[in-house]
Amino acid sequence: MMVIITLWSLFADDIRASCLAPSYDLGFSVVTQIVMIIFFLEIVVLIIFKEDYFMSFYFFLDILSTVSLILDISYISDSMLNINS
């Protein structure tokens, strides 16, 4: 499941932007938010159950990659770039 979610987070926004009409933006944004929640839950589980994960290199890498998904949410990126749709 995490492989599919990771592939979504890597390629979905590029596919949406290049192949789909703007009417699909909201659906992709909702799924991206769900993916972010799943990634944050994974981080919490790893903190609890994996020794030496918290404050490690991989912890910060996971946090950074998860937070970077915010820019894939269309209404957030549009408001940051002042795009009026």
Buried (B, 14 or more C-beta within 10 A) or exposed (E): EEEEBEEBBEEBBEEBEEEEEEEEBEEBBEBBBEBBEBBBEBBEEBEEEEEEBEEEEEBEEBEEEBEEBEEBBBEBBBEEEEEEE
